[in-house]
Amino acid sequence: MLGNAVSGDGSGRRALILVENLSVPFDRRVWQECTTLRDAGWEVHVICPRGEKRDTEPEALIEGVRIHRYPLRAATGGPAGYLREYGSALWHTARLARKVGPVHVVHACNPPDLLFLAARWLRQRGARFVFDQHDLVPELYLSRFDRGKDLLYRAVCALERRTYRAADIVLATNESYRDVAVRRGGKRPEDVFVVRSAPAIERFQPVPPEEELKRGKPHLLCYLGVMGPQDGVDYALRALAKLRDELGRTDWHAVFVGSGDAFDAMVALSRRLGLSEQVQFTGRVPDADLVRYLSTADVCLSPDPRNPLNDVSTMNKVLEYMAMGRPIVSFDLKEARVSAGEAAVYAAADDEAEFAGLIAGLLDDPEKRARMGKIGQERIGGQLSWRNSQASLLAAYAAACGPYRSGKRQRS
């Protein structure tokens, strides 16, 4: 059994981070957390799935972080497919956690809200449990599957409650998530820390624009991110069709960078809308190509529709557009405004015609685009910087390792 941890300063202490949603270091937020903890003296281990084209080794030591990976087939076929995926991930996570052995902190990143089960063995041996809430899974379920508050919805709510109850400390990605942890999760406010995701500035350094990326058009529009059912790529495509057909604008080329389980459906929708000549889907691209597209883009798109999840979630793509100094068109969502402020213009929720009109307005106003881009960069370099998140993360670990948690005496 490990000795007591008394501060957020690692001083040789061990942390184990559990991830199911992405491989590491591909998961940028998790990787930033890993390196922050490493620099504070923690010995950091990660358990995560293997990637398909990168992060494929079963075990790797990267920049001092020990990563243990397991094979995982992504879900297909709706909720039943997710149950199979999560069951396999849980088994592998528990197996590898026993291999890692006792740690001072076990840090679980959702989704799903099942990893507290794999962490139980470590908690019984004195580990403190930090719940890193990347998504509100009940809202994700409602937004993704459109099945209403059925039996599976009630099940994911129960799992979220169990995770909150097990957690010594909760990390929330924004104030909306923090409010949920306190109000719905019953956590004490002092046990919930806001650790905002933030772009790795070294990854997003503008380069000179490349006119050839515009495919002979005056302007380039860019979407960056995951393409799932709730991510709004379909809204963006329909808005672009309106930009062409209703506003008569053909002076643009659009590139959609990223992938996801709706990728093929979005390519097909683009064809049905007659956009194939003006819209390019790249899939995932290397960082160097991503920077080339964003450096050349005149306007970036954040078309997430309003739903129970999107309204209260911080979109990584918005932060990355801001880091690159790009103006943004977004639907009017609560946390989109918190993140972007005046670096974006906002269409009424789900109003594709207004979204198209805002794109057209920005294309006609280069001075406004430049002003918005500068505001975005200043926000990323200031209040939204990873430096602030680092301080909050280390404060959370210090609290987790303190002598009392939720009225219970320190475990040893």
C-alpha positions as CSV (number, residue, x, y, z in Angstrom):
1,M,0.0,0.0,0.0
2,L,1.3,3.4,-1.0
3,G,2.0,6.1,1.6
4,N,-0.2,9.2,2.0
5,A,-0.2,11.9,-0.6
6,V,-0.3,15.3,0.9
7,S,-0.1,17.9,-1.9
8,G,-0.5,18.4,-5.6
9,D,3.3,18.4,-6.0
10,G,4.0,14.9,-7.3
11,S,7.3,14.4,-5.4
12,G,7.6,10.9,-6.8
13,R,3.9,10.0,-6.4
14,R,2.1,7.9,-9.0
15,A,-1.0,8.9,-11.0
16,L,-3.0,6.6,-13.3
17,I,-5.2,8.2,-16.0
18,L,-7.9,6.1,-17.6
19,V,-9.2,7.0,-21.0
20,E,-11.7,5.1,-23.3
21,N,-12.8,7.7,-25.9
22,L,-9.4,8.3,-27.7
23,S,-5.9,7.0,-27.8
24,V,-3.1,9.0,-26.0
25,P,-1.3,11.2,-26.9
26,F,-3.8,11.8,-29.7
27,D,-6.2,13.0,-27.0
28,R,-4.8,16.5,-26.6
29,R,-6.5,17.4,-23.3
30,V,-5.3,14.2,-21.6
31,W,-1.8,14.6,-23.0
32,Q,-1.6,18.2,-21.7
33,E,-2.7,16.9,-18.3
34,C,-0.1,14.1,-18.4
35,T,2.7,16.5,-19.1
36,T,1.5,19.0,-16.5
37,L,1.5,16.3,-13.9
38,R,4.9,15.0,-15.0
39,D,6.4,18.4,-14.8
40,A,5.0,18.7,-11.2
41,G,6.9,15.5,-10.3
42,W,4.3,12.9,-10.7
43,E,5.0,9.4,-12.2
44,V,2.2,9.3,-14.8
45,H,0.7,6.1,-16.3
46,V,-2.1,6.1,-18.8
47,I,-4.5,3.3,-19.9
48,C,-6.3,3.9,-23.2
49,P,-7.4,2.1,-26.4
50,R,-5.0,1.7,-29.3
51,G,-5.4,4.0,-32.3
52,E,-6.0,2.8,-35.8
53,K,-3.2,4.6,-37.6
54,R,-1.2,6.1,-34.7
55,D,-0.7,5.3,-31.1
56,T,-0.8,1.6,-32.1
57,E,1.9,0.2,-29.8
58,P,0.6,-1.9,-26.8
59,E,3.0,0.0,-24.5
60,A,5.0,3.1,-25.0
61,L,7.1,5.5,-22.9
62,I,6.7,9.0,-24.4
63,E,8.4,12.0,-22.8
64,G,8.4,10.3,-19.5
65,V,4.8,9.2,-19.5
66,R,4.1,5.4,-19.5
67,I,1.2,4.5,-21.8
68,H,-0.6,1.1,-21.7
69,R,-2.9,0.5,-24.7
70,Y,-5.5,-2.2,-25.4
71,P,-7.3,-3.2,-28.6
72,L,-10.8,-1.9,-29.0
73,R,-13.4,-2.0,-31.8
74,A,-15.4,1.2,-32.0
75,A,-19.2,0.8,-31.6
76,T,-21.5,0.3,-34.5
77,G,-25.2,-0.3,-34.6
78,G,-26.5,2.1,-32.0
79,P,-26.7,1.7,-28.2
80,A,-26.1,-2.1,-28.3
81,G,-22.8,-1.5,-30.0
82,Y,-21.8,0.9,-27.3
83,L,-22.6,-1.7,-24.6
84,R,-20.2,-4.1,-26.4
85,E,-17.5,-1.5,-26.8
86,Y,-17.7,-0.3,-23.2
87,G,-17.8,-3.8,-21.8
88,S,-14.6,-4.7,-23.6
89,A,-12.9,-1.4,-22.6
90,L,-13.8,-1.9,-19.0
91,W,-12.4,-5.4,-18.9
92,H,-9.1,-4.3,-20.5
93,T,-8.8,-1.3,-18.3
94,A,-9.3,-3.3,-15.1
95,R,-6.7,-5.9,-16.4
96,L,-4.1,-3.2,-17.1
97,A,-4.8,-1.3,-13.9
98,R,-3.8,-4.4,-11.9
99,K,-0.7,-4.6,-13.9
100,V,0.2,-1.0,-13.1
101,G,-0.4,-1.6,-9.4
102,P,-1.2,0.8,-6.6
103,V,-1.2,4.5,-7.3
104,H,-1.9,7.6,-5.3
105,V,-4.5,9.0,-7.7
106,V,-6.6,7.2,-10.3
107,H,-8.0,9.8,-12.8
108,A,-10.8,8.7,-15.0
109,C,-11.9,10.6,-18.1
110,N,-15.4,10.0,-19.5
111,P,-17.2,9.0,-21.6
112,P,-18.3,6.4,-20.6
113,D,-19.3,6.9,-16.9
114,L,-18.2,3.3,-16.2
115,L,-14.5,3.7,-15.4
116,F,-15.2,4.1,-11.7
117,L,-15.8,0.3,-11.8
118,A,-12.3,-0.3,-13.1
119,A,-10.8,2.1,-10.5
120,R,-12.4,0.3,-7.5
121,W,-9.5,-2.0,-7.0
122,L,-7.1,0.9,-6.8
123,R,-9.3,2.9,-4.5
124,Q,-9.5,0.0,-2.1
125,R,-5.7,0.3,-1.9
126,G,-5.7,3.9,-1.0
127,A,-5.9,5.8,-4.3
128,R,-7.9,9.0,-4.5
129,F,-10.4,9.1,-7.4
130,V,-10.5,12.1,-9.7
131,F,-13.3,12.2,-12.2
132,D,-12.5,14.2,-15.3
133,Q,-15.9,14.9,-16.9
134,H,-15.2,15.5,-20.6
135,D,-18.9,15.0,-21.6
136,L,-22.3,15.1,-19.9
137,V,-23.3,11.5,-20.9
138,P,-27.0,11.8,-20.2
139,E,-27.1,14.9,-22.5
140,L,-24.9,13.1,-25.0
141,Y,-27.3,10.2,-25.1
142,L,-30.3,12.5,-25.6
143,S,-28.5,14.5,-28.3
144,R,-27.0,11.6,-30.2
145,F,-29.7,9.0,-30.3
146,D,-33.0,11.0,-30.1
147,R,-34.7,8.2,-28.1
148,G,-36.0,10.4,-25.3
149,K,-35.7,9.5,-21.6
150,D,-36.0,5.8,-22.0
151,L,-34.6,2.9,-20.0
152,L,-31.0,3.4,-21.3
153,Y,-31.2,7.1,-20.5
154,R,-32.1,6.3,-16.9
155,A,-29.2,3.8,-16.8
156,V,-26.7,6.4,-17.9
157,C,-28.1,8.8,-15.4
158,A,-27.6,6.2,-12.7
159,L,-24.0,5.6,-13.8
160,E,-23.3,9.3,-13.7
161,R,-24.6,9.4,-10.1
162,R,-22.4,6.5,-9.1
163,T,-19.4,8.1,-10.7
164,Y,-20.0,11.4,-8.8
165,R,-20.5,9.5,-5.6
166,A,-17.3,7.6,-6.0
167,A,-15.2,10.7,-6.9
168,D,-13.1,12.6,-4.4
169,I,-12.6,15.4,-6.9
170,V,-14.4,16.4,-10.1
171,L,-12.7,18.2,-13.0
172,A,-15.2,20.1,-15.1
173,T,-14.4,21.6,-18.5
174,N,-16.4,24.7,-17.9
175,E,-18.7,26.5,-15.5
176,S,-21.8,24.8,-16.9
177,Y,-20.4,21.4,-16.3
178,R,-19.3,22.5,-12.8
179,D,-22.9,23.6,-12.1
180,V,-24.1,20.1,-13.1
181,A,-21.6,18.4,-10.8
182,V,-22.8,20.5,-7.8
183,R,-26.5,20.6,-8.6
184,R,-27.1,17.1,-10.1
185,G,-24.1,15.3,-8.8
186,G,-24.4,16.6,-5.2
187,K,-20.7,17.5,-5.1
188,R,-19.4,20.1,-2.7
189,P,-18.4,23.3,-4.7
190,E,-14.9,23.1,-3.2
191,D,-14.5,19.6,-4.6
192,V,-15.2,20.6,-8.3
193,F,-12.4,22.4,-10.2
194,V,-12.8,23.9,-13.7
195,V,-9.9,22.7,-15.9
196,R,-10.7,24.2,-19.3
197,S,-9.4,22.5,-22.4
198,A,-7.1,24.8,-24.3
199,P,-5.1,24.4,-27.6
200,A,-1.5,23.6,-27.4
201,I,-0.1,26.9,-28.7
202,E,3.0,25.3,-30.1
203,R,0.7,23.2,-32.4
204,F,-1.2,26.2,-33.7
205,Q,1.4,28.6,-35.2
206,P,0.1,30.3,-38.3
207,V,2.0,30.0,-41.6
208,P,1.7,32.0,-44.7
209,P,-1.6,31.4,-46.5
210,E,-1.5,29.1,-49.6
211,E,-3.8,30.4,-52.4
212,E,-3.8,27.0,-54.1
213,L,-5.8,25.6,-51.2
214,K,-8.7,27.8,-52.3
215,R,-9.0,25.8,-55.5
216,G,-9.2,29.0,-57.6
217,K,-11.8,30.8,-55.5
218,P,-11.2,34.1,-53.6
219,H,-12.2,32.7,-50.2
220,L,-11.7,29.5,-48.1
221,L,-14.1,28.3,-45.5
222,C,-12.9,25.7,-43.0
223,Y,-14.5,23.2,-40.6
224,L,-12.3,21.3,-38.2
225,G,-13.4,18.5,-35.9
226,V,-15.3,15.4,-35.2
227,M,-18.1,14.4,-37.6
228,G,-20.7,12.7,-35.4
229,P,-24.5,12.9,-35.5
230,Q,-24.6,15.8,-33.0
231,D,-21.8,17.9,-34.5
232,G,-23.8,19.8,-37.1
233,V,-21.8,19.2,-40.2
234,D,-25.2,18.6,-42.0
235,Y,-26.3,22.1,-40.8
236,A,-23.1,23.6,-42.2
237,L,-23.6,21.9,-45.6
238,R,-27.2,23.0,-45.9
239,A,-26.0,26.5,-45.0
240,L,-23.4,26.4,-47.7
241,A,-26.1,25.3,-50.2
242,K,-28.1,28.4,-49.1
243,L,-25.0,30.6,-49.5
244,R,-24.8,29.4,-53.1
245,D,-28.4,29.1,-54.1
246,E,-30.2,31.9,-52.1
247,L,-27.4,34.4,-51.7
248,G,-25.8,33.7,-55.1
249,R,-22.3,33.3,-53.6
250,T,-20.0,31.0,-55.5
251,D,-16.7,32.8,-54.6
252,W,-15.7,30.3,-52.0
253,H,-14.2,26.8,-51.5
254,A,-14.9,24.9,-48.3
255,V,-12.7,22.2,-46.6
256,F,-14.0,19.9,-43.9
257,V,-11.1,18.5,-41.9
258,G,-11.7,15.6,-39.6
259,S,-13.6,12.3,-39.3
260,G,-16.2,10.4,-37.3
261,D,-19.0,8.0,-37.6
262,A,-21.1,10.4,-39.7
263,F,-18.3,11.1,-42.2
264,D,-19.6,9.0,-45.0
265,A,-23.2,10.3,-44.5
266,M,-21.8,13.9,-44.7
267,V,-20.0,13.2,-48.0
268,A,-23.2,11.7,-49.4
269,L,-25.2,14.7,-48.2
270,S,-22.7,17.1,-49.9
271,R,-23.2,15.2,-53.2
272,R,-27.0,15.4,-52.9
273,L,-26.8,19.1,-52.3
274,G,-24.6,19.5,-55.4
275,L,-21.7,20.8,-53.4
276,S,-19.1,18.3,-54.5
277,E,-17.2,20.8,-56.6
278,Q,-17.0,23.3,-53.8
279,V,-16.7,21.2,-50.7
280,Q,-13.7,19.0,-49.9
281,F,-13.5,16.4,-47.2
282,T,-10.0,15.6,-46.1
283,G,-10.5,13.1,-43.2
284,R,-7.9,13.5,-40.5
285,V,-4.7,15.2,-41.6
286,P,-1.3,15.7,-40.1
287,D,-0.8,18.8,-37.9
288,A,1.2,20.5,-40.6
289,D,-1.6,20.3,-43.1
290,L,-4.2,21.3,-40.5
291,V,-2.2,24.5,-39.9
292,R,-2.0,25.2,-43.6
293,Y,-5.7,25.0,-44.0
294,L,-6.5,27.2,-41.0
295,S,-3.8,29.7,-41.9
296,T,-5.5,30.1,-45.3
297,A,-9.1,30.1,-44.1
298,D,-11.0,33.4,-44.3
299,V,-13.9,32.1,-42.1
300,C,-14.2,29.1,-39.8
301,L,-17.4,27.2,-39.1
302,S,-18.8,26.0,-35.8
303,P,-22.2,24.6,-36.8
304,D,-23.1,22.6,-33.7
305,P,-26.9,22.7,-33.4
306,R,-28.5,23.6,-30.1
307,N,-29.2,20.4,-28.1
308,P,-28.9,19.5,-24.5
309,L,-25.2,18.7,-24.8
310,N,-23.9,21.3,-27.2
311,D,-25.5,24.3,-25.5
312,V,-23.3,23.7,-22.3
313,S,-20.2,22.2,-23.9
314,T,-16.9,23.9,-24.9
315,M,-16.1,23.1,-28.5
316,N,-12.4,22.4,-29.0
317,K,-12.6,23.5,-32.6
318,V,-13.7,27.0,-31.5
319,L,-10.6,27.3,-29.3
320,E,-8.4,26.1,-32.1
321,Y,-9.9,28.5,-34.6
322,M,-9.2,31.3,-32.1
323,A,-5.6,30.2,-31.5
324,M,-5.1,30.6,-35.3
325,G,-6.7,34.0,-35.3
326,R,-9.6,33.0,-37.5
327,P,-13.1,34.6,-37.3
328,I,-15.9,32.2,-36.5
329,V,-19.5,31.7,-37.5
330,S,-21.4,29.8,-34.8
331,F,-24.9,29.1,-33.7
332,D,-25.9,30.9,-30.6
333,L,-25.0,28.5,-27.8
334,K,-24.3,29.4,-24.2
335,E,-20.8,28.1,-23.9
336,A,-19.9,29.1,-27.5
337,R,-20.4,32.7,-26.3
338,V,-18.4,32.1,-23.2
339,S,-15.4,30.8,-25.2
340,A,-15.4,33.0,-28.3
341,G,-17.0,36.2,-27.2
342,E,-16.5,38.7,-30.0
343,A,-14.2,36.4,-31.9
344,A,-17.4,34.9,-33.4
345,V,-20.7,36.0,-34.9
346,Y,-23.8,34.0,-33.9
347,A,-26.8,32.8,-35.8
348,A,-30.0,32.0,-34.1
349,A,-29.9,28.4,-33.0
350,D,-30.2,26.0,-36.0
351,D,-31.1,28.8,-38.4
352,E,-29.1,27.8,-41.5
353,A,-30.2,30.8,-43.6
354,E,-28.9,33.2,-41.0
355,F,-25.7,31.1,-40.7
356,A,-25.2,31.5,-44.4
357,G,-25.8,35.2,-44.3
358,L,-23.2,35.7,-41.5
359,I,-20.7,33.8,-43.6
360,A,-21.4,36.2,-46.6
361,G,-21.1,39.2,-44.3
362,L,-17.7,38.2,-43.1
363,L,-16.4,37.4,-46.6
364,D,-17.3,41.0,-47.5
365,D,-15.6,42.6,-44.5
366,P,-11.9,41.8,-44.2
367,E,-11.3,44.4,-41.5
368,K,-13.9,42.8,-39.3
369,R,-12.4,39.3,-39.9
370,A,-9.0,40.6,-38.9
371,R,-10.4,42.3,-35.8
372,M,-12.2,39.2,-34.7
373,G,-9.2,37.0,-35.3
374,K,-7.0,39.2,-33.1
375,I,-9.7,39.1,-30.3
376,G,-9.6,35.3,-30.4
377,Q,-5.8,35.1,-30.2
378,E,-5.8,37.5,-27.2
379,R,-8.4,35.4,-25.4
380,I,-6.5,32.1,-26.0
381,G,-3.3,33.8,-24.8
382,G,-5.0,35.2,-21.7
383,Q,-8.0,34.0,-19.8
384,L,-8.4,30.8,-21.8
385,S,-4.8,29.8,-21.8
386,W,-3.6,26.4,-20.7
387,R,-1.5,28.1,-18.0
388,N,-4.7,28.8,-16.0
389,S,-5.9,25.2,-16.5
390,Q,-2.6,23.9,-15.3
391,A,-2.9,25.8,-12.0
392,S,-6.4,24.5,-11.6
393,L,-5.4,20.9,-12.3
394,L,-2.6,21.0,-9.8
395,A,-4.9,22.6,-7.2
396,A,-7.4,19.7,-7.8
397,Y,-4.7,17.1,-7.2
398,A,-3.6,18.9,-4.1
399,A,-7.2,18.8,-2.8
400,A,-7.6,15.1,-3.8
401,C,-4.4,14.3,-1.8
402,G,-5.3,16.3,1.3
403,P,-6.2,14.8,4.6
404,Y,-10.0,14.8,4.3
405,R,-12.3,14.1,1.4
406,S,-16.1,14.3,1.6
407,G,-16.0,14.0,5.4
408,K,-13.9,10.8,5.4
409,R,-10.6,10.4,7.0
410,Q,-7.6,10.0,4.7
411,R,-7.0,6.5,3.5
412,S,-3.5,5.1,3.9
